[in-house]
Amino acid sequence: MTTSSSLMGFVHRRRRGAELFLLVLALAVGVGGYAAVGVGVEGKVPADIIGYGGWLAALIVAAHIVIRLVAPYADPVLLPLVATLNGLGLAVIHRIDLGYAARGRETSFAQQQLTWMTLGVLLFIGALVILRDHRVLARFTYTIGFGAIALLVLPILPVVGRTINGARIWINIGPFSFQPGEVAKVMLVVAFAGYLVLHRDALALAGKRVLFVDLPRGRDLGPILAMWLVSLGILVFQRDLGSSLLFFGLFLVMLYVATERPGWIVVGGTLFLGGALAAWKTLGHVQDRVDIWLHPFEYYRNAQPPFSDQIVEAQFGLGWGGLIGRGFGEGDPTRVTYAESDFIMAAIGEELGLTAVIAVLLCYGLIVERALRVALISRDSFGKLMATGLASIFAVQVFVVIGGVTRLIPLTGLTTPFLSYGGSSLVANWVIIALLLRISDQARRPVPDLSVDEEESDDESTQVIKL
């Protein structure tokens, strides 16, 4: 037992040493990228590089220390990956700020994003410190679910709701605007996981068999139909195609993982195709997105409707960047409307090239892989489903966003996690990572060795028998 404990301690120390090395590389990407932007655009290192680098390092080091204290067995790769993406995003947003300044438009997106990152890290720390066992959340399944629905309804209300760029997904909180859907997606994962743990046996029962696929029973279609209607409601009333796809896809993935029934994929795919076709035929904003996707150059020449030039300008930028990019300051990413948010990948592709785009995709792939690994090794069903749902958020969102930027699918309006400018998304994603680390710590924590206690109890029993 002593040899086993020393071996586990050695592995644990090696893992933490590797995490520190990865964190140093992540900070090098963030701070080095910020310095490279200054040199490339202005010809000098930014004057505030020490303050900026120090603050960024303080945030990441604080997050690392808290993990070591309250979740020492958590996955050592997730935090460095997130720090890399967040640091790169800050550097690129700073580059776009300088580009807008050259056009006579003063913005402070990078400064605001750093403020939001600070809030995100504080909530990340708070989630790890307060939530010591993720299984506690299962007790509040329906409360969390109703809370998520309430958050989704808030933007529709006439007083607090706010419409920006045609989508009614914002609410006003004093001088700030906030997207409650970003918080709702995390709460929905928790609610879905708790619900499916309780009802997966019934949902896994097979109904009629069609073409070698066992379809679910008709009486069990209620949950997926309800989620389909919620997604359609978001699409119709909030005009938010991205969130509609994300929420329904998220529930479908978790339902399939919980039941292991391909029939749910068939039913969900049929509902999705039916809803997509109906939306395309009846909703004008969906028709515009599909038409711009199919015929972008026709809309580009006419500049109608607004922002219809985004796809073409993004294609120009990606093509101009080539394999290794033009370098910071040698491109013009501000030609793409909302380059700091929806189209930040186009800005990365133009000035850092296809190589950087692939590296970013690799980081996202590793985040999803590590999250799914957490799901595999989790010791409880609730943790497995919750980790799967959180991994699906990143997988679906990245596919939908980058697919829209590269014209693989129509644009949807979602943000690129940790890269894009947007406080609501950034804060919610930091909380997601905290939840994944909490589940990972629970799964990786060594099981207490009870062999000694069992031997002692056996000896005591033997002595009692002899007496």
TORKOLVEX-952578 format. One line per 5 residues: number of its first residue (from 1); for each residue x, y negated, z negated of C-alpha. Coordinates in steps of 0.1 Angstrom, whole numbers, plus 5000, padded with zeros to 4 digits. Example, Ala and Ser with C-alpha at 12.3 -4.5 7.8 and 13.67 -1.06 7.14 Angstrom:
BEGIN
1) 5123,5045,4922; 5137,5011,4929 .
END
This chain:
BEGIN
1) 5000,5000,5000; 5029,4977,4993; 5044,4983,5028; 5010,4976,5044; 5006,4943,5025 .
6) 5041,4931,5033; 5035,4940,5070; 5002,4921,5070; 5019,4891,5054; 5047,4891,5080 .
11) 5021,4892,5108; 5002,4864,5092; 5033,4842,5089; 5043,4849,5125; 5008,4840,5137 .
16) 5008,4807,5118; 5043,4799,5131; 5030,4804,5167; 5001,4781,5159; 5024,4753,5148 .
21) 5045,4757,5180; 5013,4755,5201; 5001,4724,5182; 5034,4707,5189; 5029,4714,5226 .
26) 4993,4702,5224; 5005,4669,5209; 5032,4666,5235; 5005,4668,5262; 4983,4642,5246 .
31) 5010,4617,5236; 5032,4623,5266; 5002,4619,5289; 4993,4586,5272; 5029,4574,5277 .
36) 5030,4586,5313; 4998,4566,5321; 5015,4534,5308; 5047,4540,5328; 5028,4550,5360 .
41) 5003,4521,5359; 5021,4493,5342; 5057,4503,5345; 5063,4506,5308; 5055,4527,5278 .
46) 5023,4514,5260; 5031,4491,5231; 5008,4510,5208; 5023,4544,5216; 5035,4549,5180 .
51) 5002,4540,5164; 4983,4560,5190; 5006,4591,5187; 5006,4589,5149; 4969,4588,5146 .
56) 4964,4616,5171; 4990,4637,5153; 4974,4629,5119; 4941,4641,5131; 4954,4674,5144 .
61) 4977,4680,5114; 4948,4674,5090; 4926,4699,5109; 4954,4724,5108; 4960,4720,5071 .
66) 4923,4724,5063; 4923,4756,5084; 4953,4769,5064; 4936,4761,5031; 4900,4773,5037 .
71) 4901,4796,5067; 4937,4811,5066; 4928,4841,5088; 4910,4821,5115; 4920,4824,5152 .
76) 4954,4805,5156; 4949,4796,5193; 4916,4777,5193; 4928,4745,5176; 4958,4741,5199 .
81) 4936,4746,5230; 4911,4720,5219; 4938,4696,5209; 4954,4699,5243; 4921,4692,5262 .
86) 4912,4664,5239; 4946,4647,5242; 4946,4651,5279; 4911,4637,5282; 4921,4606,5261 .
91) 4951,4600,5284; 4930,4602,5316; 4903,4580,5301; 4930,4554,5293; 4941,4556,5329 .
96) 4906,4549,5341; 4903,4520,5316; 4934,4505,5333; 4919,4511,5367; 4888,4493,5358 .
101) 4909,4464,5344; 4926,4461,5377; 4892,4457,5393; 4882,4429,5368; 4861,4451,5346 .
106) 4873,4453,5310; 4864,4486,5292; 4876,4503,5261; 4865,4539,5267; 4897,4554,5254 .
111) 4896,4535,5222; 4860,4545,5216; 4867,4581,5225; 4895,4582,5199; 4870,4569,5174 .
116) 4846,4596,5183; 4874,4622,5181; 4881,4609,5145; 4844,4615,5136; 4845,4649,5153 .
121) 4875,4660,5133; 4860,4648,5101; 4828,4668,5108; 4850,4697,5118; 4868,4696,5084 .
126) 4835,4691,5066; 4819,4721,5083; 4848,4744,5073; 4849,4731,5037; 4812,4733,5031 .
131) 4803,4764,5051; 4823,4791,5034; 4802,4820,5049; 4785,4817,5083; 4759,4843,5073 .
136) 4742,4817,5050; 4729,4800,5082; 4708,4831,5090; 4685,4823,5060; 4674,4791,5078 .
141) 4667,4805,5112; 4633,4791,5118; 4640,4758,5100; 4671,4752,5123; 4650,4763,5153 .
146) 4622,4738,5146; 4649,4711,5139; 4664,4717,5173; 4630,4714,5190; 4624,4681,5171 .
151) 4657,4668,5183; 4649,4677,5219; 4615,4658,5216; 4630,4626,5201; 4642,4611,5234 .
156) 4606,4613,5248; 4592,4591,5220; 4585,4556,5232; 4603,4537,5204; 4636,4556,5199 .
161) 4639,4571,5233; 4661,4555,5259; 4665,4561,5297; 4700,4558,5311; 4707,4565,5348 .
166) 4673,4581,5353; 4676,4606,5324; 4657,4602,5292; 4681,4621,5269; 4692,4593,5246 .
171) 4680,4578,5213; 4691,4545,5197; 4705,4545,5162; 4712,4508,5155; 4738,4496,5180 .
176) 4747,4531,5190; 4732,4555,5215; 4732,4593,5208; 4723,4624,5227; 4703,4647,5203 .
181) 4705,4675,5228; 4742,4680,5221; 4734,4687,5184; 4703,4708,5195; 4724,4732,5215 .
186) 4744,4742,5184; 4713,4745,5163; 4696,4766,5191; 4725,4791,5190; 4721,4796,5153 .
191) 4683,4799,5157; 4686,4824,5186; 4712,4845,5167; 4690,4847,5136; 4659,4855,5156 .
196) 4675,4882,5178; 4690,4899,5148; 4656,4903,5133; 4637,4913,5165; 4663,4929,5188 .
201) 4650,4965,5181; 4616,4956,5194; 4630,4935,5223; 4652,4964,5233; 4623,4988,5239 .
206) 4619,4997,5276; 4587,4992,5296; 4581,5001,5332; 4611,5014,5353; 4615,4996,5386 .
211) 4644,5004,5410; 4665,5021,5383; 4660,4991,5359; 4639,4994,5328; 4619,4962,5325 .
216) 4609,4949,5291; 4574,4954,5278; 4548,4927,5286; 4541,4921,5249; 4578,4912,5244 .
221) 4580,4884,5270; 4568,4857,5246; 4602,4844,5235; 4617,4842,5270; 4586,4825,5284 .
226) 4586,4800,5256; 4623,4791,5262; 4615,4789,5300; 4587,4764,5293; 4610,4744,5270 .
231) 4636,4742,5297; 4611,4731,5323; 4598,4705,5298; 4633,4691,5295; 4636,4690,5333 .
236) 4602,4674,5339; 4600,4649,5310; 4637,4641,5304; 4648,4646,5340; 4679,4664,5326 .
241) 4687,4693,5350; 4720,4701,5332; 4705,4707,5297; 4676,4726,5312; 4700,4751,5328 .
246) 4722,4753,5298; 4695,4761,5272; 4678,4787,5293; 4711,4803,5304; 4722,4803,5268 .
251) 4691,4821,5256; 4693,4847,5284; 4729,4856,5277; 4723,4860,5240; 4691,4881,5247 .
256) 4710,4904,5270; 4739,4908,5246; 4715,4916,5217; 4694,4942,5235; 4719,4955,5261 .
261) 4689,4957,5285; 4696,4946,5322; 4659,4942,5326; 4660,4909,5307; 4685,4896,5333 .
266) 4660,4906,5360; 4631,4889,5343; 4652,4858,5334; 4666,4855,5368; 4632,4857,5384 .
271) 4619,4830,5360; 4649,4808,5368; 4645,4811,5405; 4608,4805,5403; 4613,4774,5381 .
276) 4641,4761,5403; 4620,4765,5435; 4590,4748,5419; 4612,4719,5406; 4627,4715,5441 .
281) 4593,4713,5457; 4576,4690,5432; 4602,4668,5414; 4618,4640,5434; 4650,4637,5413 .
286) 4657,4674,5418; 4651,4671,5455; 4675,4642,5456; 4702,4662,5439; 4698,4692,5462 .
291) 4697,4670,5494; 4728,4651,5483; 4745,4684,5476; 4736,4698,5511; 4741,4666,5531 .
296) 4765,4644,5511; 4780,4625,5540; 4746,4613,5553; 4738,4598,5519; 4774,4585,5516 .
301) 4770,4564,5548; 4737,4550,5537; 4746,4546,5499; 4711,4557,5490; 4700,4567,5464 .
306) 4724,4551,5438; 4755,4572,5429; 4750,4593,5460; 4787,4586,5469; 4800,4605,5439 .
311) 4804,4639,5455; 4822,4625,5487; 4845,4602,5467; 4853,4631,5444; 4862,4653,5474 .
316) 4884,4626,5488; 4902,4623,5455; 4907,4660,5451; 4920,4663,5487; 4943,4633,5483 .
321) 4957,4648,5451; 4968,4681,5468; 4988,4706,5448; 5007,4685,5424; 4988,4652,5425 .
326) 4998,4616,5434; 5009,4608,5398; 4994,4584,5373; 4989,4550,5389; 4992,4563,5425 .
331) 4956,4572,5430; 4923,4553,5425; 4900,4575,5404; 4877,4545,5397; 4863,4548,5432 .
336) 4842,4576,5418; 4812,4563,5397; 4814,4575,5361; 4849,4589,5366; 4854,4588,5328 .
341) 4825,4611,5321; 4808,4633,5347; 4837,4632,5372; 4868,4633,5350; 4879,4665,5367 .
346) 4880,4646,5400; 4903,4620,5384; 4926,4648,5371; 4927,4665,5405; 4936,4632,5423 .
351) 4965,4621,5401; 4977,4654,5386; 4967,4678,5414; 4953,4713,5417; 4979,4726,5393 .
356) 4965,4705,5365; 4930,4715,5374; 4939,4752,5372; 4957,4746,5339; 4925,4729,5325 .
361) 4904,4758,5337; 4928,4782,5321; 4924,4764,5288; 4887,4767,5290; 4890,4804,5300 .
366) 4911,4810,5269; 4886,4792,5246; 4858,4815,5260; 4880,4846,5257; 4890,4838,5221 .
371) 4854,4831,5212; 4843,4864,5227; 4871,4882,5209; 4857,4867,5177; 4823,4882,5186 .
376) 4839,4916,5192; 4857,4918,5159; 4829,4902,5138; 4816,4926,5111; 4780,4914,5111 .
381) 4754,4912,5139; 4746,4876,5132; 4782,4865,5136; 4785,4885,5168; 4755,4869,5184 .
386) 4764,4834,5171; 4800,4836,5185; 4787,4849,5218; 4763,4820,5220; 4789,4795,5212 .
391) 4812,4810,5238; 4784,4808,5263; 4780,4771,5257; 4815,4765,5270; 4813,4790,5298 .
396) 4780,4778,5312; 4787,4741,5307; 4822,4742,5323; 4808,4762,5353; 4779,4738,5358 .
401) 4800,4707,5355; 4830,4717,5376; 4808,4735,5401; 4790,4702,5406; 4822,4682,5410 .
406) 4836,4706,5436; 4802,4709,5454; 4798,4745,5446; 4763,4738,5431; 4742,4706,5428 .
411) 4752,4680,5403; 4736,4683,5369; 4749,4655,5347; 4766,4675,5319; 4800,4664,5304 .
416) 4832,4684,5305; 4839,4696,5270; 4866,4677,5251; 4877,4659,5283; 4848,4636,5293 .
421) 4840,4603,5276; 4810,4607,5254; 4807,4607,5216; 4777,4630,5212; 4793,4658,5232 .
426) 4828,4655,5216; 4814,4656,5181; 4792,4686,5188; 4820,4705,5204; 4843,4700,5174 .
431) 4816,4714,5152; 4813,4744,5175; 4850,4751,5171; 4846,4749,5133; 4819,4775,5134 .
436) 4840,4798,5156; 4869,4795,5132; 4847,4802,5102; 4833,4834,5119; 4869,4843,5130 .
441) 4882,4839,5094; 4855,4862,5081; 4862,4888,5107; 4900,4888,5104; 4901,4887,5066 .
446) 4916,4920,5054; 4891,4943,5037; 4901,4948,5000; 4919,4981,4994; 4897,5000,4969 .
451) 4918,5032,4970; 4936,5024,4937; 4904,5016,4919; 4888,5048,4933; 4918,5069,4921 .
456) 4916,5053,4886; 4878,5060,4884; 4884,5096,4895; 4910,5100,4868; 4886,5086,4842 .
461) 4859,5109,4853; 4882,5139,4851; 4892,5129,4815; 4855,5126,4805; 4848,5161,4819 .
466) 4878,5176,4801; 4866,5160,4768 .
END
